[in-house]
Amino acid sequence: MPKQDLEFIPSLQLFSQSRAQARYTVLAGPNNSGKSLTLRWLKSTLGRSAYFVGTNRFYHVYHLSTGLRQANELEQFESSFQSQFHDDSHNHEQNVLDLGRILQGLKDVRRNQLFELCGSLIGATFSLQQVEPGNDLSPRYIDMDGQNLSVGSTGTRLLMTVLGLCMDDRFSTILIDEPELGLSPKVQSALSSFFQDQVQRAKYFPHLERVFVATHSNLFLSRNDVTDNFVVTKEGRKVSIARTLTIQDFHKLQFNLLGNSLETLFFPSAVVVVEGKTDYAYLERVIGIRMAGRKVTVVPGNGDVKKKVYALKELLGDFERSPFRGRVFVVLDSVHQPGLSDELARMGVLAAHIVVWPKNGIEYYYPRSILQSVFSASLEQVEQLAIDGDRISVNGITRTKNELATEVIKQLTEATEYPVELESGLLSPLSNAVT
């Protein structure tokens, strides 16, 4: 579809104006959503003071050439970009500045800063060396921990290319398409943090006013200000650029970039904290059947639910900023420590995810059909279930809590119907949270 036939919502002019003072802007979304096109359009309107870092940036650098930048170099770059941008048969992914030209064009002080910055991000030492030591006219090469950069990792050269372009003081705006290319998650995270650190940016890139990125990586999302993130989607000829306004929007975007599944990182999809042993045994089995294929971790509170939730916070981070906030549930009996629900809410558990049973005892929420079978009782008799300490009696038959839980769990199947309170209070909200 030709560019001119697309409708952007909001218009790209309005979007550009809204980000005029923004230091960091993230465009995220699925393939073919319009992220890269938005970056290229921004570049086309910003002119020669902006540089578009395309995805084709894999370079080998054996020996560095000597020489000066051409006086009309930027005009040539701009003319080439604009010609390609307005050609609907061409998708601009090239970088007219390769790594060799980037290194050649930097002053010694700036090149050394580039080596210092790259070294700090990946844990290596870089220096400029002579191929033939003692010969001032010898070609130079980049030494990385005793070897030529040309035989080092591709990711290192990719990182140096991106940072070297940011070092170029001819550009006040850098637009990077897929900055995650070739970079390990650790380096992605470090680079993203660097772009969002105003002190470090002022040290290394004092001229760089704005950085735009289009990414598929959750690691490049802005965490300093979630409203710096935008979700780009395309439906037909309409391309929408929607700002993340709340922490909930941000978490939804994170999960989408992770394939909407934390199991890929060996994290559970959700965590359910329960009070007692039989609560744990029963709900773990019910959830395992109902949500087969999703990893939901059920955690026994062992008499201190608050302590268990606090331990989860230590492991997963502050719930209010963690993507787990909407995926942590706590199940309480009707009789529990006064003020516990309020304390859990203050710890970051969503109030809607603190489930308090109307009756005191998980036994009231076992399937009625299975209770009828265990106690050879009618539905009316099961409704009169009586709990006395550790013993449950119906129709003159008595079971301990553990005995009853074991018998009930054995009879659970995919077709089992559960009490309305269990369905609406826990199972439905839990399912909604992980889908």
N, C-alpha and C positions, 0 to 999 in steps of 0.2 A: 504494500500500500504506500503510495507517495506520501512524503512528509506533510505536504500541504493539505492532504485530506484528513489528517488526524486532528481531533479536537482535544485540547488539554484542559483539565479542570483541576485547579484554577488555570487561567491562561498562563503561559510561560513568562509573559511580561510581568504579571502580578507576582508569580512565584519568585522571579529574579529580584524584583523590588523588595519583597518581604525578607530576602536573605542578604540584602545589601550590606548589613552590618554584622552578619553572623560569622563567627570564626571557624565553625565546623558544621558541615551539613552532610547528612547521610541519606542516601536514596537506597531503599531495599525493596525487593520484590522478586517474583518468579522470573524465569527466562522469558524473553520477548514481551516484557511488560512496559518497556519504554524508558528504563533507567538510563541506559547508555545514550539514547537519543536525547534525553533531557540534558545530560552532561554536554553533549556535542552542541546542542542548541545554545546553552549558556555560553560555551566557548565562542560560538559564532557571533554572539552579541557583545561579548566583553572585549573582543579584539586582541591585539598583540600583547597586551599586559597579562593575558591568561594563557596557560598552557594545558592542553588536553593530553593526559597520559593514557594512550591506548593500550589495549591488551597485548599487542605484539611488541614485547620489550625484552625478548631473549637475545642476549648479546654475548659474544666472546671478545675478550680483551687480552691480546697477547702482549704486544709492545705498544706504548703510547707514542703517537705522533707529536711533533712539535709544530707550533704555528699559532697564529692569532685568529680570533673570531672575525668573520667577514662583517664589514660594516653594515651591510644590508641584509644580514641573516634573518632577522625577525620579519622583515617585509616578505622575504621568500617563504618563510614558514606560514605566514598568514595567508598569502596568496594560494599556497598549496592546500591549506586546510579549507578555506572557503570554497575553492573549486570542487573539492571532494565532497564537502558537506552538502552542497546544492545539487549534487549529482545523485539521483535516487537509485542509480544502478551500482553505487559504490558505498561501502560501509567503512568509514574511516577508523582503522585500528592501528595505523602505523605511528611510529615515533620518529620524527625527523631528527631528533637529538638522540643518538645512541650513546651508550655508556662511555665509549672512547672520547667522543666529542664533549660530553659533559665534563669529564675529568680534565681534558685539555683546556677547556674554557675557564675553569676555576682558578682564582688566585691561590698562591701557595697556602695562605692562612685559611682560606675557605676549604681547600682540599684537605688540609690537615684536620679541620673541624669535621668534615665528612667522614674521614677515617675514624676519628674519635667517636662520633655518634654511631656509626655502623658497628664499631667494636663493642660499644657499650650495650647495644641491642642483641648482638649474637654471641658475645663473649670471645672475641678474637682480636688480634692486633694487626693493624694494616700500616704499611709504609710504602713510600716511593723509592725504588731501588734501580741501580744501573745494571743492565745486562752484562756489561764489562766494567767492573769496578776500577776506578782510577782513570777512566776515560770520560772526560766531560762531554764528549760528543756521542757517547754511547746511548742507544735507545733506553728508555725507562720501562719498568713494569711495576705492577702493584703486587707487593709481597703480603701474603696473608699467612701468618704463623709459619714462615719459612718456605712457603710454596707460592708459585705464580697464581694469581687470582683466576687466571683462565682455566686452571684445572680444579678450582674450588667448586663448591656447590652452585648450581644454577640459582637457587634461592638467594644466595649471598649477592650475586650480581644483580638479581631483580631488586633486592632491597636497596642496593647502592644506587641503582638507576633512579628509583623513586625519590630517595632522599637527595641525590645529586640534583635532580630537577628542582626540588624544593629549595636547594641552596642557591639557585640561579636568581640573582637579584633583579633580573630584567622582568621577572614575573611576580605580580602581586596576588594572583589567584592560580591555584593548581587544582585541576579536576582529574581525579584518578579513577579509571574504570577497573574494577575488581582488584583492589590493592592486595588482596589475599593471595594472588597468583604466586605459586611456588614457595610460599612462606609457611613454616610450621605454625601450629596454633600458638605456641609460646611467643614466637616472633610477631605474629599477627597481633596478639594482645599487647605486646610491648610497643609496637608501632602505633596502634590505636591510642594507647595511653599517652604516648608522646604527642600525637596530634592534638589531644585534648588538654595537654599541660601548657598553659599559657606562659609560664616561666621558662620552660625548656624551649618553646617555640621562639620566644623573644631572644633567647641566647643564640640559637642556631639559625633561625629564619626571621630576623627582625623586619624584613621587607614583606613577608608573606602575610597578607591580610586575611585570606580565606582559603579553606581547603574543602572541596566537595569530593565525596566518594560515592560510587555506585557499587553495591556489594551484595554477595550472597552469604557473607559470614556474620554471625551474631557477634563476633569479637570486635567488629568495627563500629558497632552501634554506640551512640553517645550515651554515656552513663552520667556525665556531669549535669546534663540537661536533657531529659527524655524528649522534650519538644524539638530538639535538633534532628530528630529522626522522622523520615517520611516513607510511607508505604506507597509504591507505584504499582498500579494495576491497569490492565488494558482489557476492554470489552468492546469488540468491534472496532469502530473508529475512535472511541473515546478512551483517553488515557487520564486516569485520576491520580493526583498526588495528594495523599491524605497525611496530615500531621499526627504524630502520636501525642496526645494531650494529657494522658494520665499514666500512672505506673501500670495500670491494668492493660492499657493499649500497648505499652512497652513489653510487658510479659507475653502478650499474645504474639507480638512480632518476633520476640526471641524464640518462642516455641515453633512458630511457622518456619523460621530459618533452620531450626533443628529437625525439621520434618514432623513437627508437632508431637515428638516422642522423645522423652528423656531416657528411654531405655537404650537408645543408641549410645548413650554415654555411661551405661550401666547404672543409671539412677532409676529409682522407681518413678512411675507415673504419678503416684500419690502416696501419702502416708496417712494411715488411720490409727489413732491412739485410743485404746480402750482400757477399761478399768481392771476387770478380773480375768481369771484363767479361762472360765467357760465362755465369757464374752469373746476372748481372743480365739479360742478354738472354733467357735461357731461362726463368727464373722469372717475369719480368715477363709474358711471353707466356702461360705456363701459368696464372698467377693471373688474367690478363685473360680467358682463356677460361672457366676454372672459376667465376669470380665476376663474370660479366658483370652490369652494372648496379650494382655496388658499386665505389667508388673505393678501391683498395688501392695505396698508393705503394710501389714497390720502389726502394731507394736503394743505389747501388754504394758500397762502402766504400773503393774506390781504394787498397787496401793498408793502410788504417788504420781498422778497424771501430770501435775504441774512440773515436777522434776524431770519427767520424760520429755515434755515439750521444751523445757529449757535446754536439755541436752541436744534436741533436734536443732534448736536455734544456734547452738555452738557449732554444730556440724554444717548446717545449710546456710547460715548467715541470717541477718536481720530479715524476718518474714516480710516486713513492709517493703523491702527492696528486692527480696528474693523471688525468682519465678515460681517458687514453691508456695508462695503465700496462698494462692487460690487452690492449692492441692493438698493442704493439710487439714484433716478432720479430727475432731475429738468427740468421743462418745461417752456420755455420763449417765449414770442412773439418776432417777428422780431424787434420791436422797444422796447428797454429796456435800462436801465442805462448803459452808456459806461463803458466798462471794467468789467461788472458784471460776464461774463463767466470766465474770468481769475481769478477773486476773488474767485468764487466758486471752481475752480480747486485748488487754493492754500489752500482752506479750507479742501480739501481732496476728493471732489466729482470727480469721474472719468470723464475726458473730454468727453469720448464717451457717457456718461449718462447725459450730459447737452444738452437737446433737444431745438433747436431754430427753430421755425416755419418760413418757407420762407415768408409767408404772415402774416400781423399783425391782428390777430383775430382768435379765436377758431372756429368762424362760418365758415371759409373757410375749416374746416376739419370735418364738419358734413357730414353724408352720403348723397351722391348726390340724391339717390332715395327718401329719406325722404324730402329733400329740394324741390324736384319736386312736391311731394304731398302737402306740406305746401303752396307753392306759385302757385300751378296749372301751373307749368312752364315746358318748355322743358329742356333737359340737356344743350343745348347751352345757354339758358337764365340763368340757375343756375350758369353757369361758369362766368356770368357777375355780380354776386352778389356784391352789393354796400353797404358799411357801412358808415354811417354818424352819428358820435357820438354814441348814444345809440340805433340807429334805423338801421334796415337792410331792404333793399328793393329789390324785384325781381318781374318782370312782373307787375309792378304797385301796388303790395301788400307790405305792410310794417308791420314789427313786431319789438317790442323792443327786446333787447338781452335776457332778462329774459323770455319773452313770447315765443321766438323762441326756447330757450333751453328747456323749459317745453314741447313744442310740439314735439321736436325731441326726447327727452328722452322717452316719452310715446310710441314712435313707434319702439324703438330699440328692436331687437330680436337676438337670437343666429345666425340667418341666415343673418343678416345685413352685407353688404359689406362696408368697410371703405376706405377712400382715401388712396392712396399709401403712402403719406407722413406720415400719422398716423400709418400705419402698419409698415413701415420700420424704422421710426424715434423713435417710442415708444413701440408699442405693441410687436413686435418681440424681440427687445433687453430685454424687461421686462420679457417676457416668458422664454427666454434663461437664464436669471439671476436666476430664481427660480426653474429651472428643472435640 
